[in-house]
Amino acid sequence: MLDDDNFYDDAVDTLETSIGCGKKQKNNWEADVQVEDMNMDEKQYNSDELHSTSNFDEEGTTRRYKEFNIDIGENTYQIKSYTPKHSCSKGFHNKNITSTFLSQRYMSKIKDDPKIKKTTLQLEVHRKLGYEVSTYQCYKAKRKAQTLIEGTYAQQYEKLWEYCEEIRQTNNDSSMLMKVDPPHFQRFYVCLDACKKGFTTGCRPLIGVDACHLKGTFQGQLLVAVDIDATDNKYPIAYAVAELESKDPWCWFLQLLIEDFGPVSEYSWTFISDQ
């Protein structure tokens, strides 16, 4: 920028952002210029008016500089040294590319593909931005983006009461029961009316029960009851979320099933389990 002979001649009258120094003297700023690639001494200028200096380098090229006063309060920059040639190579790591930055930049991509892999996101960052990030950064970025999109787990649990009420209004005769130990959530039972009618009218009197682990933030156990329909496909009957798989949660779940479908002695239900 300092090598341009016409820079100050063309732009000084309309210059909005001033390049100058920062020593305060009375109501003006002093402009300092230090040039390292020329055989000239460092000069400091104090002037109430704009002036210019011309110098010749070893090749005989004229280099002209302008120094001027700046009103107090303006944003300024100070040029301390000028090195025209650089030998450093491009770096592939940038501390400003954080997981928060990645979550905001790739939020739409994560929203369109919630199951995107960490390695895929890592390659996307390298291809688009030209920098290398770790798979852990991509994992944190994905989690942060999903939190912004879906909300936190705690916020989702707070909406369970609203969910139960909505199901009761839109799907009459559905069983929606929640057991809590204030302020903690314990169990949640769901048996939709459509599933009840489908089971009693089109399925065999056979109920298979099983459980699996939930791998979310709060974990727990998912208890399910299924049947086999006329086409030999699995038919969901009811499910529940419990704190763990033990005798007490199973008794609670089976008792609610009996209340929904009637006693075993009357309907001859057959239960199958891996226990």
Order of alpha helices (4+ residues) and beta strands (2+ residues): alpha-beta-beta-beta-beta-beta-beta-beta-alpha-alpha-alpha-alpha-alpha-alpha-beta-beta-alpha-beta-beta-beta-alpha-alpha-beta
